[in-house]
Amino acid sequence: MKNRLEQIRKQYGISQEQLADVLEVSRQTIGSLENGRYNPSILLAFKIARYFHLAIEEIFLYEEEIK
């Protein structure tokens, strides 16, 4: 799943560490999310969206694979 988390975080001028503290996760989790190595739980996705006052779909971009 692609996401715009790094772009949005930088627009708000906060570090990975600051975001991690607010969301009660590790900085490594934020880095993994931003690099697409990790997809968030639905709870974490909601926390991130609520923090930035955005819809989940504005941050996390689901692209269904067409067969």
Secondary structure, DSSP 8 states (H G I E B T S, - for coil): -EE-HHHHHHHTT--HHHHHHHHTS-HHHHHHHHTTS----HHHHHHHHHHHT--HHHHEE------
